[in-house]
Structure formats: C-alpha cells, structure tokens
C-alpha cells in the first residue's frame, strides 16, 4: 500500500512538472512580447535581446493606444469589442429561439428545417463571401457595425447544441408549465433559459473569440479606417518594403488585443463553474 502511495505521489509530481513545462512553452512567447513592449527599439535590435522589463512600458502602451497606421488602436479595440459582443450575443439569442421552436413547436417539415440549418455548416463565410458582400452593399451596410455583425450571427452549431439540450429536458416540465397557465415564452424565459446558463456561458466564450478573431470579413467590407478592427490593425502595423517595424508598439498592440479575450475566458470560466455546482440549477 505504501509503495502504491509513493508511486502515486511520484506520478503526481511528474504530471505537475509536465504541466508547468507546457505552461512555460505557451507563456514564454507572451513574456517575450511583454518584454519587447517595455523597451526601446534600440534595445531590441541590439543583441542580446533583454529578458527583463524595461522602463518604457507606459510610454509604449500610450503610443500604441493613441497611434495606428490608419486609425488609433483604442478605436480599433472598440470596433472589435462591439463586433465580438454583437456576434456572440446575436448567435446565442437566435440559436436559443430557433432550437426552442424546433423542439417545442409542432409544425410541418420541422425536421427538414433543422437539417437545412445544420447544412449551413458546409457554407462558412469564406465560401459565401461574394454574395454576402453584395447583399450587405445592397442594403447600404458597408462600413457599419450592422454590416460587421449581421452576416455572422447565424450559428448552426449553437442551434444544434441547444436543441440537444432541450431534448433532454423532461416533458413533465412543459406539461406542468402548461397546466399552470404559462405560455410558450413564459416557459422559455422562466424555465429553459435559467437551465441553459452553463451552455450559454461556454458558447459565449467560443463565439466571442470567434468574433474577435475575424479578419477576412472586416477586411472586405470596411473601407473607412475608423471601422477597422484590431486584428486588421496589427496586420497593418507591419511595414512593407524597407521600412523598419516599430516593434515595441506592435508588441504592445498585440498584448492589448489579447486582453479582452483573456478577460472573457477568465470571467466566463467562473460563471461556467458556478453554473455547474449551483444547487439552484
């Protein structure tokens, strides 16, 4: 028994050592980016590269926020935040309602409609980008938040996940709500929506990052620099030809672009765990 405990202890140490090494591999490039964002350009190009933070942190981040190739970085961060929130919230709301309709309403060909929705997974935005651009241009939504958000709000994956969850909800709940005189939307708001909060939290993280990382669609439909997103802005900061890159500002911008997704992951992770262990679930 003692040998088993000893082996278990050694295995635990090995597992933790492996995890620490993995974290180091992932975090070291981020640490180097942080170091590069706190020194001057001369410090970076002069070997060896510094491994300790410099004293130009505030200066570089101030320059990063207030500068940009076509638009200030703070403006591009705001644009990306609005786009990511709009896509995440829009996808979740539409998917909740569409899954609710497919599961709880009896209408002709509802199975066909569900599979038509599911088949849209084979048509990502890159495949339908030309007709989508034509539609958005026809509605006059180029260089607007609605043009950035609306073409990306439908989500067959989220609809499928919510449908599968609703199918596990006991029918007795719907029957009890009907006996109590609750209408469909009352049943949806008071019973299904609270029960779905863990699914909503997990999907919000995924969909927010999906919206935040969009590059091709914003690049195509925004010609006004004030509507550029932060992913576009980082790409625009890299020089063309023989121009020198301002690496401290670029690294500061990259780290600023990382903050909102990281904060969403940390915050929604807490909500997700709370939803799993909440006794009132």
Rosetta silent file (secondary structure, phi, psi, omega in degrees, C-alpha in Angstrom):
SEQUENCE: XXXXXXXXXXXXXXXXXXXXXXXXXXXXXXXXXXXXXXXXXXXXXXXXXXXXXXXXXXXXXXXXXXXXXXXXXXXXXXXXXXXXXXXXXXXXXXXXXXXXXXXXXXXXXXXXXXXXXXXXXXXXXXXXXXXXXXXXXXXXXXXXXXXXXXXXXXXXXXXXXXXXXXXXXXXXXXXXXXXXXXXXXXXXXXXXXXXXXXXXXXXXXXXXXXXXXXXXXXXXXXXXXXXXXXXXXXXXXXXXXXXXXXXXXXXXXXXXXXXXXXXXXXXXXXXXXXXXXXXXX
SCORE:     score description
SCORE:     0.000 S_00000001
   1 L     0.000  -42.549  179.860    0.000    0.000    0.000 S_00000001
   2 H   -65.373  -36.585  177.485    2.825    2.399    0.883 S_00000001
   3 H   -63.270  -39.094  178.566    4.512    1.601   -2.430 S_00000001
   4 H   -64.061  -42.824  179.343    1.310    2.411   -4.252 S_00000001
   5 H   -62.905  -41.603 -179.586    1.024    5.740   -2.411 S_00000001
   6 H   -63.672  -43.046  178.220    4.652    6.540   -3.165 S_00000001
   7 H   -64.107  -39.459  178.374    4.168    5.782   -6.857 S_00000001
   8 H   -62.321  -40.891  178.117    1.037    7.884   -6.893 S_00000001
   9 H   -63.382  -42.973  178.335    2.974   10.766   -5.333 S_00000001
  10 H   -63.876  -41.323  179.232    5.745   10.465   -7.910 S_00000001
  11 H   -62.450  -38.767  178.591    3.200   10.319  -10.724 S_00000001
  12 H   -63.269  -43.036  177.955    1.550   13.465   -9.378 S_00000001
  13 H   -62.822  -40.570  179.022    4.879   15.295   -9.322 S_00000001
  14 H   -65.151  -39.863  178.697    5.609   14.167  -12.884 S_00000001
  15 H   -63.577  -44.647  179.459    2.183   15.321  -14.041 S_00000001
  16 H   -65.805  -36.906  177.744    2.654   18.719  -12.398 S_00000001
  17 H   -63.442  -43.044  177.232    6.139   19.011  -13.870 S_00000001
  18 H   -62.751  -40.671  178.241    4.761   18.293  -17.327 S_00000001
  19 H   -63.948  -42.880 -179.973    2.002   20.860  -16.846 S_00000001
  20 H   -63.837  -41.019  178.444    4.489   23.506  -15.687 S_00000001
  21 H   -65.027  -39.930  177.571    6.717   22.829  -18.688 S_00000001
  22 H   -63.384  -42.533  177.589    3.724   23.088  -21.017 S_00000001
  23 H   -62.584  -39.751  178.665    2.675   26.384  -19.439 S_00000001
  24 H   -62.252  -42.301  179.519    6.232   27.651  -19.828 S_00000001
  25 H   -62.713  -40.384 -178.592    6.288   26.779  -23.537 S_00000001
  26 H   -72.676  -41.217 -171.677    2.968   28.567  -24.084 S_00000001
  27 H   -85.011  -20.540 -176.131    3.705   31.618  -21.934 S_00000001
  28 H   -61.810  -44.541  176.257    7.325   32.291  -22.900 S_00000001
  29 H   -61.030  -35.308  177.747    6.482   33.938  -26.270 S_00000001
  30 H   -67.158  -38.823  177.315    3.895   36.089  -24.474 S_00000001
  31 H   -63.707  -41.340  177.774    6.528   37.051  -21.904 S_00000001
  32 H   -63.371  -38.605  176.997    8.936   37.998  -24.694 S_00000001
  33 H   -63.651  -38.505  177.267    6.214   40.140  -26.271 S_00000001
  34 H   -64.494  -43.518  177.064    5.717   41.864  -22.913 S_00000001
  35 H   -60.200  -44.762 -179.097    9.458   42.493  -22.604 S_00000001
  36 H   -64.176  -27.823 -179.636    9.556   43.873  -26.147 S_00000001
  37 L   -82.490   -3.186 -176.799    6.668   46.209  -25.307 S_00000001
  38 L  -114.470    3.746 -178.903    8.551   47.697  -22.356 S_00000001
  39 L  -121.755 -178.268  178.338   11.876   48.625  -24.002 S_00000001
  40 L   -92.848  166.838  177.815   13.009   50.842  -26.849 S_00000001
  41 H   -61.773  -38.366  179.728   13.576   49.876  -30.452 S_00000001
  42 H   -63.261  -38.297  178.647   17.341   50.255  -29.961 S_00000001
  43 H   -64.746  -32.704 -177.960   17.271   47.791  -27.048 S_00000001
  44 H   -75.143  -40.830 -175.126   15.519   45.216  -29.215 S_00000001
  45 H   -82.024  -10.734  179.306   17.784   45.389  -32.240 S_00000001
  46 L   -94.421  113.551 -179.726   20.944   45.337  -30.124 S_00000001
  47 L   -71.160  151.556   -4.751   21.855   41.728  -29.231 S_00000001
  48 L   -80.857  160.326  179.716   21.297   40.024  -26.928 S_00000001
  49 L   -66.581  135.805  179.359   17.573   40.628  -26.516 S_00000001
  50 L   -66.132  145.385  178.781   16.686   41.809  -22.981 S_00000001
  51 L  -113.762    5.050  175.932   14.873   39.310  -20.777 S_00000001
  52 L  -121.671  147.443 -177.932   13.826   41.774  -18.070 S_00000001
  53 L   -59.905  145.678  176.643   11.200   44.529  -18.396 S_00000001
  54 L   -93.629 -170.537 -176.972   12.412   47.990  -19.346 S_00000001
  55 L  -107.963   22.216  179.395   11.312   51.411  -18.155 S_00000001
  56 L  -113.963   24.119 -175.109    9.370   52.439  -21.293 S_00000001
  57 H   -62.116  -54.643 -177.163    6.219   50.426  -20.555 S_00000001
  58 H   -62.486  -41.816 -179.341    3.814   53.343  -20.045 S_00000001
  59 H   -61.491  -45.995 -177.379    5.294   55.278  -22.958 S_00000001
  60 H   -67.582  -40.769 -179.153    4.988   52.367  -25.394 S_00000001
  61 H   -71.927  -32.130  174.514    1.436   51.466  -24.392 S_00000001
  62 H   -65.570  -44.920  176.396    0.386   55.110  -24.583 S_00000001
  63 H   -61.163  -39.867 -179.354    1.866   55.342  -28.057 S_00000001
  64 H   -64.335  -44.505 -177.694    0.153   52.098  -29.014 S_00000001
  65 H   -67.266  -35.857 -174.032   -3.278   53.251  -27.843 S_00000001
  66 H   -94.623   -9.675 -177.484   -3.065   56.656  -29.471 S_00000001
  67 L  -112.735  177.542  179.741   -1.295   55.641  -32.676 S_00000001
  68 L   164.197  160.029 -178.492   -2.034   53.364  -35.580 S_00000001
  69 L   -68.503  -51.116 -178.124   -1.461   53.134  -39.295 S_00000001
  70 L  -114.053  -23.559 -178.132   -4.985   54.149  -40.331 S_00000001
  71 L  -152.209  153.783  177.532   -6.828   54.554  -37.029 S_00000001
  72 L   -61.038  147.205 -178.338   -5.944   54.757  -33.313 S_00000001
  73 H   -62.593  -37.330 -179.966   -5.603   51.399  -31.608 S_00000001
  74 H   -61.443  -35.908  178.507   -8.193   52.308  -28.968 S_00000001
  75 H   -67.834  -40.555  178.919  -10.750   52.873  -31.730 S_00000001
  76 H   -67.876  -34.433  175.319   -9.962   49.519  -33.328 S_00000001
  77 H   -63.723  -41.243  177.616  -10.291   47.832  -29.925 S_00000001
  78 H   -63.138  -44.138  179.192  -13.737   49.392  -29.522 S_00000001
  79 H   -60.865  -44.062  179.190  -14.745   48.218  -33.002 S_00000001
  80 H   -65.249  -38.362  179.373  -13.573   44.670  -32.275 S_00000001
  81 H   -64.174  -45.142  179.206  -15.373   44.657  -28.925 S_00000001
  82 H   -63.127  -43.570 -179.823  -18.671   45.767  -30.477 S_00000001
  83 H   -63.784  -47.148 -177.591  -18.311   43.241  -33.277 S_00000001
  84 H   -64.968  -43.908  178.358  -17.397   40.334  -30.983 S_00000001
  85 H   -64.821  -42.127  179.671  -20.177   41.094  -28.483 S_00000001
  86 H   -62.466  -43.140  179.742  -22.715   41.554  -31.265 S_00000001
  87 H   -66.957  -45.824 -177.406  -21.787   38.270  -32.916 S_00000001
  88 H   -64.265  -50.070 -178.519  -21.698   36.292  -29.644 S_00000001
  89 H   -66.631  -42.043  179.691  -24.958   37.679  -28.243 S_00000001
  90 H   -62.565  -44.927  178.880  -26.710   37.529  -31.616 S_00000001
  91 H   -60.969  -43.504 -177.061  -25.688   33.928  -32.253 S_00000001
  92 H   -67.338  -45.361 -179.129  -26.806   32.833  -28.776 S_00000001
  93 H   -62.381  -48.977 -179.292  -30.189   34.620  -28.912 S_00000001
  94 H   -63.573  -40.486 -178.607  -31.034   33.339  -32.398 S_00000001
  95 H   -68.436  -39.674  176.599  -29.849   29.818  -31.562 S_00000001
  96 H   -59.198  -47.342 -176.568  -31.849   29.700  -28.318 S_00000001
  97 H   -70.607  -41.132 -178.767  -35.052   30.749  -30.060 S_00000001
  98 H   -67.698  -40.950  177.433  -34.571   28.565  -33.142 S_00000001
  99 H   -65.362  -38.549  177.102  -33.796   25.471  -31.041 S_00000001
 100 H   -61.071  -43.637 -179.908  -36.816   26.242  -28.832 S_00000001
 101 H   -65.784  -41.265 -176.923  -39.068   26.449  -31.902 S_00000001
 102 H   -68.032  -36.115 -175.104  -37.723   23.216  -33.411 S_00000001
 103 H   -84.893  -41.393 -168.006  -38.107   21.187  -30.208 S_00000001
 104 H  -105.788   -4.861  178.066  -41.320   22.526  -28.653 S_00000001
 105 L  -114.729  132.201  179.645  -43.455   23.615  -31.622 S_00000001
 106 L   -95.350  107.792  177.892  -45.114   21.109  -33.908 S_00000001
 107 L  -139.036  156.257 -176.083  -45.115   22.457  -37.443 S_00000001
 108 L   -60.969  139.567  174.457  -44.821   20.778  -40.848 S_00000001
 109 L    62.850   28.924 -179.326  -41.322   19.868  -42.038 S_00000001
 110 H   -66.248  -33.376  175.930  -39.645   20.989  -38.820 S_00000001
 111 H   -64.490  -39.569  178.022  -37.083   18.202  -39.170 S_00000001
 112 H   -63.734  -42.154  179.585  -36.275   19.386  -42.689 S_00000001
 113 H   -63.691  -38.620  178.589  -35.840   22.949  -41.470 S_00000001
 114 H   -62.912  -45.095 -178.502  -33.483   21.790  -38.735 S_00000001
 115 H   -70.917  -28.780  172.505  -31.294   19.879  -41.182 S_00000001
 116 H   -64.351  -40.483  175.712  -31.318   22.823  -43.577 S_00000001
 117 H   -63.147  -44.084 -177.516  -29.982   24.927  -40.710 S_00000001
 118 H   -65.811  -32.379 -179.479  -27.411   22.269  -39.894 S_00000001
 119 H   -68.083  -17.885  178.179  -26.294   22.059  -43.541 S_00000001
 120 H   -66.626  -12.946  172.926  -25.197   25.702  -43.386 S_00000001
 121 H   -59.687  -25.027  178.927  -22.096   24.403  -41.558 S_00000001
 122 H   -82.478   -1.238 -178.848  -20.866   23.488  -45.039 S_00000001
 123 L  -124.334   71.217  176.998  -21.175   27.141  -46.096 S_00000001
 124 L   -66.864  171.129 -174.701  -18.798   29.214  -43.949 S_00000001
 125 L   -61.749  -30.578  179.575  -18.454   32.921  -44.590 S_00000001
 126 L   -64.519  -31.583 -178.672  -15.400   32.373  -46.818 S_00000001
 127 L   -76.031  -39.679 -175.985  -17.498   30.292  -49.246 S_00000001
 128 L  -104.099   25.661 -171.129  -20.409   32.744  -49.471 S_00000001
 129 H   -70.189  -34.432 -178.842  -18.389   35.913  -49.073 S_00000001
 130 H   -69.212  -52.695  177.407  -19.126   37.358  -52.552 S_00000001
 131 H   -64.352  -33.374  177.255  -22.955   37.086  -52.417 S_00000001
 132 H   -64.264  -42.688  177.234  -22.900   38.156  -48.766 S_00000001
 133 H   -61.391  -40.785 -179.895  -20.884   41.243  -49.665 S_00000001
 134 H   -63.502  -40.831  178.881  -23.337   42.016  -52.477 S_00000001
 135 H   -65.414  -46.762 -179.502  -26.301   41.778  -50.106 S_00000001
 136 H   -62.655  -41.445  177.620  -24.651   43.953  -47.462 S_00000001
 137 H   -64.995  -38.125  178.754  -23.660   46.522  -50.075 S_00000001
 138 H   -64.392  -33.226  177.459  -27.205   46.499  -51.464 S_00000001
 139 L   -84.905    0.168  178.908  -28.611   47.283  -48.032 S_00000001
 140 L    69.596   33.721 -176.976  -26.088   50.097  -47.579 S_00000001
 141 L  -106.944   14.541  173.676  -24.437   48.494  -44.554 S_00000001
 142 L   -66.954  147.495 -179.475  -20.803   48.770  -45.634 S_00000001
 143 L    56.327   45.105  177.789  -18.605   50.481  -43.040 S_00000001
 144 L  -144.064  157.875  178.189  -21.152   49.915  -40.275 S_00000001
 145 H   -66.479  -35.269  178.102  -21.426   47.754  -37.174 S_00000001
 146 H   -63.794  -37.731  176.816  -24.544   46.089  -38.552 S_00000001
 147 H   -67.826  -32.295  177.142  -22.586   45.083  -41.654 S_00000001
 148 H   -71.205  -34.190 -168.767  -19.817   43.636  -39.479 S_00000001
 149 H   -96.623  -50.302 -168.050  -22.191   41.689  -37.250 S_00000001
 150 H   -57.850  -41.619 -179.241  -25.358   40.596  -39.089 S_00000001
 151 H   -66.151  -12.635 -175.126  -23.805   38.294  -41.725 S_00000001
 152 H  -112.574    7.565 -172.126  -22.095   36.291  -38.947 S_00000001
 153 L   -83.942  -22.917 -179.649  -24.845   35.978  -36.333 S_00000001
 154 L   -75.474  137.440 -177.517  -26.467   32.739  -37.506 S_00000001
 155 L  -139.907  107.742  177.465  -24.926   29.642  -35.908 S_00000001
 156 H   -69.554  -34.497 -179.599  -25.962   26.119  -36.817 S_00000001
 157 H   -62.912  -48.369  179.369  -23.606   24.664  -34.200 S_00000001
 158 H   -63.743  -39.382  177.345  -25.164   26.606  -31.321 S_00000001
 159 H   -60.757  -43.266  179.124  -28.667   25.739  -32.581 S_00000001
 160 H   -63.266  -43.387 -178.738  -27.726   22.056  -32.638 S_00000001
 161 H   -65.136  -43.685  179.090  -26.256   22.169  -29.114 S_00000001
 162 H   -68.069  -36.343  176.628  -29.296   23.924  -27.639 S_00000001
 163 H   -61.213  -46.376  179.671  -31.615   21.525  -29.478 S_00000001
 164 H   -62.162  -36.839  179.041  -29.810   18.539  -27.998 S_00000001
 165 H   -69.132  -44.026 -179.601  -30.029   20.078  -24.534 S_00000001
 166 H   -62.295  -31.535 -179.554  -33.747   20.881  -24.830 S_00000001
 167 H   -70.610  -16.964  176.745  -34.437   17.298  -25.890 S_00000001
 168 H   -89.810   -9.139  179.356  -33.033   16.115  -22.533 S_00000001
 169 L   -73.826  128.733 -178.250  -35.414   18.352  -20.546 S_00000001
 170 L   -58.176  139.998  178.783  -38.240   16.209  -19.123 S_00000001
 171 H   -64.361  -23.091 -179.252  -41.596   16.661  -20.851 S_00000001
 172 H   -61.659  -30.624  178.430  -43.209   16.924  -17.410 S_00000001
 173 H   -64.227  -44.790  178.070  -41.769   20.427  -17.037 S_00000001
 174 H   -64.772  -40.130  178.947  -43.539   21.625  -20.165 S_00000001
 175 H   -64.601  -42.076  179.094  -46.748   19.888  -19.072 S_00000001
 176 H   -64.318  -40.899  178.372  -46.553   21.464  -15.604 S_00000001
 177 H   -64.002  -38.459  179.604  -45.969   24.906  -17.110 S_00000001
 178 H   -67.378  -39.843  178.329  -48.961   24.420  -19.430 S_00000001
 179 H   -64.361  -37.310  179.023  -51.183   23.354  -16.513 S_00000001
 180 L   -75.028   -1.545  178.056  -50.105   26.444  -14.569 S_00000001
 181 L    86.389   12.254  179.530  -51.195   28.596  -17.481 S_00000001
 182 L   -79.042  134.412  176.684  -47.719   29.618  -18.622 S_00000001
 183 L   -78.864  175.815 -178.250  -47.411   30.427  -22.318 S_00000001
 184 H   -57.495  -45.084 -177.640  -44.551   29.274  -24.539 S_00000001
 185 H   -70.825  -32.407  176.067  -42.402   32.361  -23.975 S_00000001
 186 H   -65.510  -42.055  176.598  -43.022   32.267  -20.218 S_00000001
 187 H   -62.292  -41.022  179.853  -41.892   28.645  -20.176 S_00000001
 188 H   -65.151  -47.460 -175.031  -38.857   29.617  -22.239 S_00000001
 189 H   -72.353  -39.932 -171.974  -37.875   32.596  -20.079 S_00000001
 190 H   -90.157  -23.544 -175.137  -38.578   31.129  -16.632 S_00000001
 191 H  -117.695  -57.599 -174.517  -37.526   27.501  -17.094 S_00000001
 192 H   -68.354  -42.957 -175.994  -35.447   26.806  -20.183 S_00000001
 193 H   -63.364  -47.605  176.452  -33.295   29.937  -20.113 S_00000001
 194 H   -61.520  -34.979  179.585  -32.059   29.503  -16.494 S_00000001
 195 H   -70.764  -18.986 -176.012  -31.358   25.830  -17.174 S_00000001
 196 L   -94.367    4.693 -169.253  -29.288   26.791  -20.233 S_00000001
 197 H   -65.323  -31.977  177.912  -26.935   29.196  -18.488 S_00000001
 198 H   -68.596  -39.831  176.078  -23.958   26.812  -18.434 S_00000001
 199 H   -64.047  -40.265  179.720  -24.358   26.168  -22.163 S_00000001
 200 H   -63.904  -42.736 -179.234  -24.703   29.901  -22.763 S_00000001
 201 H   -62.388  -45.573 -179.160  -21.548   30.648  -20.763 S_00000001
 202 H   -65.251  -43.720 -179.301  -19.477   28.073  -22.658 S_00000001
 203 H   -67.871  -34.898 -179.435  -20.794   29.154  -26.050 S_00000001
 204 H   -60.832  -41.512  178.695  -20.300   32.835  -25.263 S_00000001
 205 H   -60.267  -49.364 -177.110  -16.569   32.257  -24.733 S_00000001
 206 H   -63.729  -45.237 -175.209  -16.210   30.374  -28.017 S_00000001
 207 H   -73.520  -32.694  176.847  -18.330   32.790  -30.034 S_00000001
 208 H   -63.801  -45.940  179.553  -16.733   35.921  -28.568 S_00000001
 209 H   -64.965  -37.139  176.403  -13.266   34.679  -29.537 S_00000001
 210 H   -59.643  -46.177  179.553  -14.635   33.713  -32.964 S_00000001
 211 H   -69.422  -38.168 -178.656  -15.927   37.240  -33.488 S_00000001
 212 H   -65.084  -35.672 -175.193  -12.831   38.894  -32.053 S_00000001
 213 L   -87.166    1.806  179.952  -10.503   36.963  -34.381 S_00000001
 214 L   -60.812  134.281  179.966  -12.421   37.752  -37.576 S_00000001
 215 L  -128.561  -49.722 -173.185  -10.128   39.153  -40.253 S_00000001
 216 H   -64.736  -47.203 -176.808  -11.309   38.403  -43.790 S_00000001
 217 H   -66.102  -48.672  175.829  -14.872   39.735  -43.482 S_00000001
 218 H   -60.377  -35.468  179.305  -13.956   43.057  -41.789 S_00000001
 219 H   -63.267  -34.639 -176.701  -11.113   43.482  -44.273 S_00000001
 220 H   -79.124  -41.651 -169.536  -13.542   43.130  -47.177 S_00000001
 221 H  -100.028    2.011  176.513  -16.452   45.239  -46.018 S_00000001
 222 L  -115.734  118.005  172.916  -14.690   48.137  -44.251 S_00000001
 223 L  -108.066  -15.622  176.443  -13.047   50.832  -46.339 S_00000001
 224 L   -83.512  121.969 -179.513  -13.338   53.522  -43.668 S_00000001
 225 H   -56.633  -29.393 -179.597  -10.247   53.378  -41.391 S_00000001
 226 H   -68.488  -11.676  178.811  -12.428   54.273  -38.399 S_00000001
 227 H  -103.365    5.387  178.805  -14.213   50.905  -38.792 S_00000001
 228 L   -64.817  147.119  175.853  -11.036   48.798  -38.786 S_00000001
 229 L   -96.437  168.665 -174.213  -10.775   46.033  -36.195 S_00000001
 230 H   -68.994  -31.480  177.703   -7.745   45.356  -34.027 S_00000001
 231 H   -64.988  -40.986  174.942   -6.798   42.202  -35.967 S_00000001
 232 H   -64.208  -40.247 -176.765   -6.654   44.304  -39.134 S_00000001
 233 H   -63.303  -40.405  178.706   -4.718   46.997  -37.267 S_00000001
 234 H   -63.517  -42.464  178.453   -1.958   44.628  -36.148 S_00000001
 235 H   -62.929  -39.463 -178.404   -1.504   43.403  -39.714 S_00000001
 236 H   -69.322  -21.480 -178.693   -1.349   46.999  -40.986 S_00000001
 237 H   -73.768  -20.904  179.427    1.397   47.857  -38.497 S_00000001
 238 L   -73.619  129.901 -173.846    3.882   45.554  -40.178 S_00000001
 239 L   -74.136  159.062  174.094    5.904   47.614  -42.648 S_00000001
 240 L  -112.514  147.611 -179.859    6.174   46.969  -46.339 S_00000001
 241 L    75.283 -137.238 -175.827    9.409   47.231  -48.281 S_00000001
 242 L   -95.303    7.646  179.626   12.470   48.510  -46.463 S_00000001
 243 L   -66.748  150.125  179.027   10.599   50.344  -43.703 S_00000001
 244 L   -91.163  138.012  178.030   11.525   49.465  -40.125 S_00000001
 245 L   -80.321  138.395  174.796    8.892   47.975  -37.845 S_00000001
 246 L   -87.051   80.424 -170.552    8.211   49.751  -34.557 S_00000001
 247 H   -61.434  -39.274  177.269    8.358   46.509  -32.585 S_00000001
 248 H   -57.768  -42.166  179.514    7.690   47.937  -29.099 S_00000001
 249 H   -70.219  -39.916  179.086    4.428   49.486  -30.316 S_00000001
 250 H   -63.415  -44.077  179.436    3.486   46.369  -32.308 S_00000001
 251 H   -66.266  -39.004  176.490    4.081   44.105  -29.306 S_00000001
 252 H   -62.995  -41.740  177.929    2.130   46.462  -27.035 S_00000001
 253 H   -64.259  -41.146  179.016   -0.758   46.446  -29.508 S_00000001
 254 H   -62.180  -41.512  178.896   -0.680   42.650  -29.711 S_00000001
 255 H   -69.122  -37.841  175.305   -0.868   42.346  -25.921 S_00000001
 256 H   -62.220  -37.328  178.566   -3.691   44.894  -25.773 S_00000001
 257 H   -68.729  -25.083  179.079   -5.530   42.819  -28.371 S_00000001
 258 H   -78.131  -26.138 -170.976   -5.106   39.725  -26.185 S_00000001
 259 H   -60.831  -51.197 -177.737   -6.600   41.285  -23.055 S_00000001
 260 H   -58.674  -47.521  176.366  -10.356   41.245  -23.891 S_00000001
 261 H   -60.478  -39.319  178.870  -10.475   37.557  -24.940 S_00000001
 262 H   -63.650  -43.004  179.655   -8.407   36.567  -21.901 S_00000001
 263 H   -64.386  -39.117  177.950  -10.684   38.547  -19.597 S_00000001
 264 H   -64.510  -43.403  179.733  -13.782   36.967  -21.150 S_00000001
 265 H   -61.429  -46.491 -178.597  -12.330   33.475  -20.730 S_00000001
 266 H   -64.746  -46.713 -177.010  -11.438   34.085  -17.078 S_00000001
 267 H   -66.742  -46.604 -177.877  -14.745   35.741  -16.222 S_00000001
 268 H   -73.140  -23.764  174.873  -16.976   33.270  -18.058 S_00000001
 269 H   -64.066  -41.379  177.345  -14.992   30.341  -16.686 S_00000001
 270 H   -62.217  -43.381  178.402  -16.041   31.406  -13.199 S_00000001
 271 H   -64.673  -37.765 -179.813  -19.663   31.643  -14.320 S_00000001
 272 H   -63.974  -45.635  178.704  -19.430   28.267  -16.011 S_00000001
 273 H   -65.839  -39.859  178.070  -18.103   26.553  -12.870 S_00000001
 274 H   -61.459  -39.646  178.523  -20.698   28.339  -10.727 S_00000001
 275 H   -65.574  -32.632  179.993  -23.432   27.072  -13.037 S_00000001
 276 H   -71.502  -35.842 -173.802  -22.162   23.522  -12.722 S_00000001
 277 H  -102.958   -2.468 -178.160  -22.086   23.476   -8.897 S_00000001
 278 L   -66.883  125.695 -179.329  -25.029   25.796   -8.209 S_00000001
 279 L   -72.737  -18.125  179.165  -27.596   23.921   -6.128 S_00000001
 280 L   -88.794    6.002 -178.507  -30.381   26.090   -7.529 S_00000001
 281 L   -60.304    0.000    0.000  -29.620   24.929  -11.045 S_00000001
